[in-house]
């Protein structure tokens, strides 16, 4: 027995023991192809007596070899009484029907299957056998595609229900451990063909670079870690802005100015805006009040709008806002407050019952600070309401006049003054 290999095995087991102690789950779902890396992960987790099940996808791309891979995984699971989940996906037929990238589609199918099984196992985590060399390969592939910071950052050891327990280990170490365990595995012939871009990097470009620049790989791993740290900071700010945007359906332009280019695009992508709308948003930053962008998503009955309102972008739909109101009478000791509030009315100026109706083209009302009256549609325009939405707004009326535009403007006649004797607070609330 090789003592060095024995030490390596013990160290790897200790490292994994600590890793899974930090990343606990009721059940681990291990993605197993039958190749060396995934079989090794399986065997190491088995030796650590962790609760896990095996998931395997058979794409059928290599005919009998694909069937042999599945049979090999089935035999291993049978030998050690491990639960096994198999998905057969006729990838070649799928690609014939849809013009898609083979590896991207395979990945989509694979992770959709993993997610499906994960939902059936509460508190479970997916485990993949990505290792340190995969980090470097991914860096070069993403760089060749012109990826930004997110694409070039290191894969995370744990991420949204997904674990990569071997990510800190190089292929040489894993190979030593596999030999020490007398592990059996299947060689995938497609891993040697140079028609796939990843294999071209793995077998040609990266070996050449390592030969010429032996320290380059270490530098890349360091860069990736720094990028990942920066991405984490950006993600925290991004999700804070996203939560605020979801709640308010608006965002301040000063807040947008704090975002990086990546955060800007990701924020509105996560909010559900189409790419062509995101590209046009900067046009609104210096636009006049009320300028808007309109779009309609496929299979959605209503149009959507983003409107420049003062120093904000406000997101609206064609759906008409339904309102309710409350009138709260104020006692004399609150008169000072009443005179300095924009929502305080003189109850004696209300004539009869109040009701809501849509804005009409000829509607006018007096506004505090100006002589005569002003068109309601003009008030809405100046407040930044998009033209298609102005006539869909409600106004609150009594039996003689418009009393208020909800949450925007009171009729000057009903606004409390120093001569008012019956003060009341007028509240507006949107119906859910």
N, C-alpha and C positions, 0 to 999 in steps of 0.2 A: 504493500500500500504506500502511495506517495504521501509523505508527511505534509508537504506544502499544500497539496490539494485538499487534504483532510482539514487543515487550518482554514483554507478558503471556504470550504463547505460550512464549517462551524461559524465563521464570521458572517457569512451570508444568511444563515438561519437566525443568528442573533439579530442581525439588522432587520430581517423581515418580521421577527417576533415583536420587536419594538415598533415597527411600522404599523402592524395590524392592531397592536395595543392602542395606538393613537387613532386608528381608523376602524372603529368597531362596527360590526353589522351582525344582524341575526343570521344572515346567510350571504355568502359571496358567490357571485355568478361569474365563473371564469371562462373567458372567450378562448376556445381551443381549436386550432386548425389541424393539429397533428404534427406541426413542425417543432423544431427543437425548443425554441423559446417558450411557447405556450405549454408544451408538455412539461418542461422544467418547472414552470410556475405552478402547474398542477401538482407535480410531485413534491415540491417544497411545501406547498400549503397542506398537502396530505400528511407530510411528516410533522408538520406543526399542529396536526389534528384540528384544523380550522373547519368550521361548518361551510361547505361549499358545494355547488352544483356546476355542471359543465354545460356550456352552450356552444353549438357547432353549426356553421352554415355551409351547406354544400351547394356551390354555384353550378356544378356540372360542366365547368368549362374544359376540364381535361379528361372527360370520359371515364374510362376505367380507373384512372389515377384518382379522380375525385371520389369515386365510389370506394376505392381502397383506403383513402384518407378517412372517410366516414366510418368504415369498418374498423379501422385501427383505433379510433377514438372510442367507438362502441365497445371494443374488446377491453380497453383500459378501464372504462367505467364499470363494465361488468365484473372485471377482476377485483376491483376495490369497492364495489357496491356504491358507486357514485351516481346520483340522479343526473340524467342527461337530457338536454333539450336540443332537437335538431330541426333546422329549417332547410328545406330544399327550395332553391330559387333558380329557375331556368334563365340565368343571366343573359346567355347568348340570344335567346328568343326575345327577351325584354329589350335588348339593345337593337335588335332588328326592327322592332316596332317603334322605338323611340331613339332618336339620334342623341345619345348621351355618352359621356365619358365613362369608360368601363370601370375604372377604379373608384371614381366618385359615386357611381351608381351602386357598386358593390358595398361601399362604405355606408351609403344611405340604407340599403337593405339590412346590412349587418346591425347597425345601431338601432334601427326601428325594431328589429327582432329582440335585441337585448332589452330595449325599453319595455316591450310587451311582456317579456318574462319577468322583468323587474317589478312591474305593476302587480304581478301575481304573487310576489314575495315581499310582504311589507318589511321595511327597514333593511332591504338588501342593497348591495353595492356591486357594480360591474367591475371586474378586474381584467386588465389587458397586460400583455407581456412586452410592452414597449420598453426599450433599454436605452443606454446613453448614446449608442451609435444612431439610433432612430432620431434622437434629438438633432444630431449633426446633419443627417440626411434631410430632415424636414427643413432645417435652416436653409440649406442650399437650394432645395426645391422651391421654397417660398421666395427666396431671393431671385431665382431665375424667373419667377412669375411676376416679379415687381411688387411683392407684398409689402405692406407697411409694418409698423411697429408690432401690431397684434400678430401678424403672420410670422414674424421673425422671432418673437418671444418664445421662451422655452415652454414645452408642454408641462402642465402642472402634475405633481405627484398625486393630487386628489382634486377632483373638479366635478361638481354637480352630479353626484351619484356614481362617478367613475374613478377608479383607482388604477395607478400604474406603479405597482410595488417594485418593479425591477429597474425603474428609470435611472437610478443612481449607479447602476452596474454596467460595465462594458462587456462586449461580446466575448472577449478573451476569458474574463472571469466566469461568465455563464457557461462557456464551453468546458472549462476546467471542472466546474461543479457537475455538469452533465456527465462527464467521463467518470468522475468519482462515484456518482450514483449508478453508473452503468445504465444510464437512461436510454431508452429506445425512442426513436421518432421517425417521422416521414420527411423525406426531402421533396419539396415542391419544385418541380421542373421549371415552372414559370418564374421562379426567383432568379434563374440564370439567364433568361432571354433578355437581350438588350433593347427589345422593342418598347419596354416600359421605361419611362423616364427615371423612376426611382432606381431601377436596376442599373441604368447607365451611370447614375451618380455613384451608386454603391460599388460597382465593379470596375469602373474606369476613372471617373473624374476624381473622386475622393481619395482612392489609393495613390493617384498621381500627386495630388496636393500634399498628402501626408508624407510622401517620399521627399518632396522638395522643401516642405515646411513642416517639420515634425511637431512643432508647438502650436500649429494653427488650430487643431481640434480643441485644445484646452482654451485657447482664446475665444473660439466660437461659443463654447459652453459658458464661459464667463459673460460674454456679451448677451447671450440668451437670458441668463439669470438677471442681469441688469435690466434688460427689456421687460422681463416678467415683473420685476419690482415696480417699474414705471407703469406698466399696464394695470397692476393692482391698484395703485394710487388713482389712475385715471378711471378705473371701473367704479371705485367708491364714489367719486364725484359724479360720474355718469348716472349711477343708480339713484343718487340723492336727487339729481335734477329730474330724472324720469318719474320718480314718485310724486314730486311737486307738480309736474306737468299733467300727470294722470288725474290728480285731485282737482287742480284749478282749471284745466283745459286751456291754460295760457302760460306764457313764459316771458319774463322781462328780457329786453334786449341786452341789458347790462349783464344778465346771467349768461346769455349766449356768448357774449364777448369773452367770458372766462373759460370757455370750452376750447379744447384743441380741435384740430380738423377731424381727427378720429372720433372724439367724443360727440362733436356736432352731428356727424353722419349717423353714428350708432344710436344717439338719443332719439332722433326722429324715425329711424328705421324700427327701433323697438316700440315706438309710439304707434307704428302702423302706417306711416306715410309712404307712398310709392316713391321710388328713386327719382322719377322725373320731377316730383314736387319738391323733394329735398334739395335738388340742384337749383331750383328757382327761389328758394326761401331768401337767400341774400338780397334778391331784388327788392324785398319789402323793407329791408333795414332802413333805407333812406327815402322810402316812398312816402307820399302824402297820406294823411290819416284816412282810413277807410279803404285803401288799396287792398285787393284780395287776390288769392289764387283759388281756383275752383277745380275740383276733380270728382270723379265717381268711380269707385272700385267695382270690379266685376262682381256680379251677383249681389250688389247692394242697391236697394231701391232709391236711396237718397243721395243727393250730392253732398260733398263736404267742402268746407271753406277754411282757409287760414287768412285772417284779417289783421292788418296793421292798425292797432288802436293805441294812439299815443306812443308810449314807449314799450308796448307789448306786442306779441303775436298771439292772437286769440283763435282757438280752433272751434269751429261750429259745424253743425249739420243743418239740413233743410228742416229737420224736425222742429216744430213750433214749441217754444218753451211755454209750459202751462204754469200759471201763477196762482198763488193764494195771497191774501193780505190779512193783517191783524192791526187793529187800532187800540192802542193802550193809552187810556186817559192819564194825564199827569197831575199831580197835586201841586198846590201853590209853592211849596218849598223847592220845587224843581224848575221854577220859572227861569232862573239864570241859565241853567242847562238848556232849556228850551230855546232861548234866544240865540244860542250859539250852535245849534244843531241844524243840519240840512234836512232832517227827516221829521221835524216837528210841524204839525199843522194846526190851524185854527178850526176847531170842530164846528163853529157857527157858520163857516163858509161852505160846509158840505150840505148839499140840497138833495134830500131823499136818499134812497138806497144806492149803494155802489155796485158796479158790475164791470166785467172785462169785455172788451171787444177788440177786433183787429184795427190797426191803423187804416184810416181812409186817406185818399189822395189830398183832400182839401182840409184835413185836420190842422188846426192852429191852436196855440195857447200862449198866454203871456208868460215871460220868463223873468225872474228876478234880475234887476240890473239893466233892463232895457225897456224902451218905450214900445207900446203897441204889442203885437203878438208875433210868434214865429211858427213856421211850418214844422209840424212834428217830424216829417220825413227829413227836413234839413237838420233838425236836432240829432236825429239818429245818424245821419251822414257825418256830421261833425264829431260825433262820438266814436266813429270808426266802424259802424255797422256796414257790412258788405251790401251793395245795392240789391242783390237778389233776396236778401233777408229782411230788408226794412219793412216791406209790406206784410211780413209774417209776424211782426211784433205786436204785442198786446198793449193797450192803454187802459188805465182804470178811469172810469167815468162815474159822475153822479147824474142826476136827472137833467142837468143843464149844461154840463161842460166836461172836458177832460180834466181829471184831477191830477194824474201823474203818469209818467212813463216809468214802469217798474224799475227800481234800482238805478234810475238815471236822472230824472228831472221831475220836480214838482211844479204844478201850476202856480204862478206867482200870487194868484188870488187866495189860495188856501194856505200859503206859507205864514207861520205865526210871526207876529210883530210885537212891538212893545204895547200895542193897544189890545192884544188878544187876552181874553179872559178864560177861554176854555181850550187848554192845551192838550194835544194828544200826539203820541208817537206812531207814525205809520210804518209798519214792517212789510216787506215783500219777501216771499219765499217761493222758490221753484218747486213745483210738484215733482215727486220722484217718478 
